[in-house]
Amino acid sequence: EFDKAKALSERQSLISWCIEDVYQQAEDDGVELNDEQAFLVLQKIKADHDSGQGCNWDVVSSLIGQVVG
């Protein structure tokens, strides 16, 4: 029997970023963030997402710089 929900879920991909990712990148960049700043970076990742560019560590690093800068 055809499972429509399963078929739909197999046609999608979900990429997620978590606050720990933001903290790790900030640490790699030598930047200290508080919880509010790290959450703001996550919000900016979502709001500023460019499907042509995607989101990668360079984007996260740039957004950290914007928040801290």
C-alpha positions in Angstrom: 0.0 0.0 0.0 1.3 3.5 -0.9 2.2 5.6 2.1 1.7 9.2 1.0 3.2 10.7 4.2 6.3 8.5 3.8 6.7 9.4 0.1 6.4 13.1 0.9 8.9 12.9 3.7 11.5 11.2 1.5 11.2 14.0 -1.0 12.3 16.6 1.5 15.4 17.5 3.4 15.7 19.5 6.6 18.9 21.3 7.6 19.0 22.8 11.0 21.5 24.9 12.9 21.4 25.0 16.7 22.8 27.4 19.3 25.7 25.0 20.0 26.8 25.5 16.3 26.8 29.2 16.8 28.8 29.0 20.0 31.3 26.6 18.4 31.8 29.0 15.4 32.2 31.9 17.8 34.8 30.0 19.7 36.6 29.2 16.5 36.5 32.9 15.6 37.8 33.9 19.0 34.5 35.7 19.9 32.5 35.4 23.1 28.7 35.5 22.8 26.0 35.5 25.4 22.8 33.6 25.1 20.9 36.5 23.7 23.5 37.2 21.0 23.7 33.5 20.0 19.9 33.3 19.7 20.0 36.5 17.6 22.4 34.8 15.2 20.0 31.9 14.8 17.2 34.3 14.1 19.3 36.1 11.5 20.2 32.7 9.9 16.5 32.1 9.4 15.5 35.6 8.4 18.4 36.3 6.1 18.6 32.9 4.4 19.5 33.1 0.7 18.7 29.9 -1.1 21.2 30.8 -3.8 24.0 31.0 -1.3 22.8 28.7 1.4 24.0 28.7 4.9 27.5 27.6 5.8 30.2 28.3 8.4 31.3 31.5 6.6 27.7 32.8 6.7 27.4 31.9 10.4 30.7 33.6 11.1 29.6 36.7 9.2 26.4 36.9 11.2 28.3 36.5 14.5 30.4 39.5 13.4 27.3 41.5 12.7 25.7 40.7 16.1 28.9 41.4 18.1 30.3 44.1 15.9 
